Amino acid sequence: MENIVSHTEIVNASLHEVWKHLLFKIDNPQYFVPNVSDVQMLQKTTDDTIRKMTVTMPNQSMTIVEKITASPYCVKFEIMEHPMFIGYVTNVAEEIDEQSTRLTYAMNWYNKQTNESANNLDILKAAVNKSKQYIEQEKKSVK
């Protein structure tokens, strides 16, 4: 039962730069994902990271615990604890050329009670665009 939604943007940065930022995102999601606060690293090993964070939406605030794994050039965020959902999100970077990278976020979330897809393309687009803007802005400020 997969009903994955995904969104792709072209980032004006090298694959190396995008990958470096995806790894930075593990510890600092607030720069890449809208409405994130109170980030805590619960466990960090060479294989994975367990992260707890709060996501605030217009009508509610919720705490999420995720298991995060990373291998070039994909980061997977798997829900361990969430009040309503199960599933995962992946962030994949693919080189186009030396200065351009295809960044794709894919979401595969389901409601625990109803088993209905909870995949929200608007949220995914906002996250990819926020990541793109952050990476491109950081690239400009380094020069």
C-alpha positions in Angstrom: 0.0 0.0 0.0 2.1 2.8 -1.3 0.7 6.2 -2.3 3.8 8.2 -2.4 3.8 11.9 -3.4 7.0 13.6 -4.4 8.2 17.0 -5.5 11.4 17.9 -7.3 13.3 21.2 -7.6 16.5 22.0 -9.4 19.0 23.5 -6.9 21.7 25.8 -8.3 24.5 24.1 -6.3 26.7 21.1 -6.8 25.8 17.7 -5.7 28.5 17.9 -3.0 27.0 21.2 -1.6 23.5 19.8 -1.6 24.6 16.6 0.1 26.4 18.6 2.8 23.2 20.5 3.5 21.1 17.3 3.6 23.4 16.0 6.3 23.3 19.3 8.1 19.5 19.1 8.0 19.5 16.0 10.2 20.6 18.1 13.2 19.1 21.4 12.0 15.7 20.7 10.4 14.4 24.2 11.2 16.4 25.6 8.3 14.8 23.3 5.8 11.3 22.3 7.1 8.6 24.9 7.8 7.2 25.2 11.3 9.8 23.1 13.2 11.0 23.9 16.7 12.4 22.2 19.8 14.8 19.9 18.0 16.5 17.3 20.2 19.0 14.6 19.2 18.0 11.5 21.3 20.7 9.1 19.8 23.4 9.4 17.2 25.4 6.4 15.9 27.4 5.8 12.7 24.3 4.0 11.3 21.4 6.3 12.3 20.1 9.3 14.3 17.0 9.4 16.5 15.5 12.9 16.5 12.6 14.5 18.4 11.1 17.7 17.2 7.9 19.8 17.4 5.9 20.7 14.3 3.4 23.5 14.7 0.5 23.8 12.2 -2.3 26.4 12.2 -4.6 24.3 14.4 -2.2 22.1 16.4 1.3 21.3 17.5 2.7 17.8 17.6 5.9 16.0 18.6 7.5 13.7 16.2 10.3 11.2 16.8 12.1 10.0 13.7 14.8 7.5 12.9 17.1 9.0 10.2 19.5 7.1 8.0 21.7 8.6 5.3 23.8 7.1 2.5 24.9 9.0 -0.6 22.7 10.6 -1.8 19.5 9.8 0.1 18.3 10.6 3.6 15.4 8.7 5.0 13.2 10.1 7.8 11.1 7.2 9.3 8.4 8.0 11.9 9.0 6.2 15.2 6.5 8.2 17.2 3.7 10.5 15.9 0.2 11.1 17.4 -1.5 10.3 14.1 0.8 9.0 11.3 3.2 6.3 10.3 5.5 6.2 7.4 8.6 7.9 6.0 10.0 10.8 3.9 13.1 10.5 1.7 15.3 13.3 0.4 17.3 12.4 -2.7 19.9 14.5 -4.5 21.0 13.7 -8.1 23.7 15.5 -10.0 22.6 17.2 -13.2 25.9 18.9 -13.9 28.7 20.5 -11.8 26.5 23.4 -10.7 23.0 21.9 -10.7 21.4 19.2 -8.6 17.9 17.6 -8.7 16.5 17.5 -5.2 13.4 15.3 -4.7 11.5 14.8 -1.5 9.0 11.9 -1.4 6.4 11.4 1.3 4.8 8.1 2.3 2.7 8.8 5.4 -0.5 7.0 6.5 -3.1 7.8 9.2 -2.7 5.2 12.0 -6.5 4.9 12.5 -7.9 4.9 9.0 -4.9 3.7 7.0 -5.7 6.6 4.6 -2.8 8.3 2.8 -1.7 11.4 4.7 0.6 12.6 1.9 0.3 16.3 1.5 1.9 17.7 -1.7 1.6 21.3 -0.4 3.7 20.5 2.7 6.2 18.6 0.6 6.5 21.5 -2.0 7.0 24.0 0.9 9.8 21.8 2.4 11.6 21.3 -0.9 11.4 25.0 -1.8 12.6 26.1 1.7 15.6 23.7 1.4 16.4 25.0 -2.1 16.3 28.6 -0.9 18.4 27.9 2.1 21.1 26.0 0.1 21.2 28.6 -2.6 21.4 31.5 0.0 24.2 29.7 1.9 26.1 29.2 -1.3 25.9 33.0 -2.1 27.0 34.0 1.5 30.1 31.7 1.3 31.4 33.4 -1.9 
